[in-house]
Amino acid sequence: MSIMMALEESRNHSISRLCHSAVAFQVMGSVTAQSIPNDQTTILNTCLTIKSLDTHNGWDATNKRYVVQVSGKYHIYGCVCLPLGLGSHAGWDQRWAAVFKNGVQQIQGNSACNLSGVSPMIECVLDLVVGDYIQLGVYQCSGQAMDAKWANTNFSAFCVGL
């Protein structure tokens, strides 16, 4: 067997092993809304209640966070459904989603003005080790508190490499 064939066989075996032991989770909102205070980044801790995927049992339903079971680089995605701005800045309020690692904000998404029901989203890749936990947060400055709605609110991640 040539060196190139051996390398290709090894690569295919590694990819197969990674695919068969994929690490991923996804949770979605339920009918429970969460009040998001004005001008404050808030971790979602009540509205993420429907677990649709959790390959390694890392979702902590009590604290609404994912506890890493396998170290690696994780692609993380979150989206928070907020209503149209109704406060003093109606139609022009700033809002963004953020990812927290071990309780500390790591990254925030681009700010979006809510002119027609825009839901703040975030995507990022973070290095995580066993025992780290990640959470989804959101910021809004509509001039008043507003509820994060259950529809279209979701939080997910999957390991993209070791």
C-alpha positions in Angstrom: 0.0 0.0 0.0 1.4 3.4 -0.9 1.8 6.2 1.6 -0.9 8.2 -0.1 -3.4 5.4 0.1 -2.5 4.8 3.8 -3.0 8.5 4.6 -6.3 8.5 2.7 -7.6 5.4 4.5 -6.5 6.9 7.9 -8.3 10.2 7.1 -11.5 8.4 6.0 -11.4 6.3 9.2 -11.0 9.5 11.3 -13.8 11.2 9.6 -16.0 8.2 10.1 -15.2 8.0 13.8 -16.0 11.7 14.2 -19.3 11.4 12.4 -20.4 8.4 14.4 -19.6 10.1 17.7 -21.0 13.6 16.7 -21.5 15.9 19.7 -24.5 18.2 19.3 -27.5 19.7 21.0 -30.5 21.9 20.2 -33.1 23.4 22.4 -36.0 25.5 21.5 -38.5 27.9 23.2 -41.7 26.8 24.7 -44.9 28.7 25.5 -43.1 30.2 28.5 -41.8 33.8 27.7 -39.0 35.5 29.5 -39.0 39.2 30.4 -35.9 41.0 29.0 -35.1 44.2 30.9 -34.4 47.4 28.9 -30.7 48.2 28.2 -29.3 45.1 29.8 -27.8 41.9 28.4 -29.8 39.0 29.9 -29.1 35.3 29.9 -32.1 33.2 28.7 -33.0 31.1 31.7 -36.7 30.3 31.4 -37.9 30.1 27.8 -35.5 27.4 26.4 -37.4 24.3 27.5 -37.8 22.0 24.6 -34.8 19.7 24.0 -34.9 18.3 20.5 -31.3 17.0 20.3 -28.6 16.2 22.9 -26.3 13.4 21.8 -24.1 13.4 25.0 -26.6 14.5 27.7 -25.0 17.9 28.3 -28.2 20.1 28.4 -28.8 21.3 32.0 -32.5 21.9 31.9 -32.5 23.5 35.4 -29.9 26.2 34.6 -30.7 26.4 30.8 -27.1 25.8 29.7 -25.1 23.3 27.8 -22.3 21.6 29.8 -19.5 20.4 27.5 -19.0 16.6 27.6 -16.3 16.4 24.9 -13.5 19.0 24.4 -13.2 20.6 21.0 -14.2 23.5 18.8 -17.9 24.1 18.7 -20.0 25.9 16.2 -22.7 27.7 18.2 -25.9 29.2 17.0 -28.6 31.2 18.7 -31.7 33.1 17.8 -34.1 35.0 20.1 -37.6 36.1 19.0 -38.5 39.5 20.4 -41.6 41.6 19.5 -41.6 44.8 17.6 -40.3 47.8 19.5 -43.1 49.4 21.5 -41.3 51.8 23.8 -39.9 55.3 23.4 -37.7 54.0 20.6 -40.4 52.1 18.8 -39.1 50.7 15.5 -35.5 51.8 16.2 -34.5 49.8 19.2 -31.1 48.0 19.2 -31.0 44.3 20.0 -28.4 41.5 19.7 -27.8 38.0 20.8 -24.7 36.9 22.8 -23.0 33.7 23.8 -21.7 33.3 27.3 -19.0 30.8 28.3 -18.8 29.9 32.0 -21.0 32.9 32.8 -18.9 35.5 30.9 -20.0 37.0 27.7 -17.7 35.9 24.9 -19.2 37.4 21.8 -22.2 39.4 20.7 -23.9 39.4 17.4 -24.3 42.5 15.2 -26.7 45.1 16.4 -30.0 45.1 14.6 -32.7 47.8 14.5 -36.1 46.1 14.8 -38.1 47.6 12.0 -40.1 44.6 11.1 -39.8 41.8 13.7 -36.0 41.1 13.3 -34.9 38.4 15.7 -31.3 38.8 16.9 -29.1 35.9 15.9 -25.5 34.8 16.6 -23.1 32.3 15.2 -19.6 31.7 16.4 -16.9 29.0 17.0 -15.4 28.6 20.4 -12.9 26.3 21.9 -14.5 24.4 24.8 -13.2 21.9 27.3 -15.1 19.3 29.4 -17.0 21.1 32.1 -17.3 24.5 30.3 -20.8 25.6 29.9 -22.4 27.9 27.3 -25.6 30.0 27.5 -27.5 32.3 25.2 -28.2 35.9 26.1 -30.0 38.8 24.5 -29.9 42.6 24.7 -32.6 45.1 23.8 -33.1 48.8 24.4 -36.7 49.5 23.4 -37.2 51.9 26.3 -39.1 49.2 28.3 -38.9 45.5 29.2 -40.1 43.0 26.5 -40.7 39.3 26.4 -38.5 36.9 24.6 -41.1 34.9 22.8 -41.1 31.1 22.4 -41.6 31.0 18.6 -38.3 30.8 16.7 -36.1 31.1 19.9 -33.5 28.4 19.7 -30.0 27.6 20.8 -27.7 24.9 19.4 -24.1 23.8 19.0 -22.1 21.0 17.5 -18.5 19.9 17.8 -16.6 20.7 14.5 -13.2 19.3 15.5 -11.0 18.4 18.4 
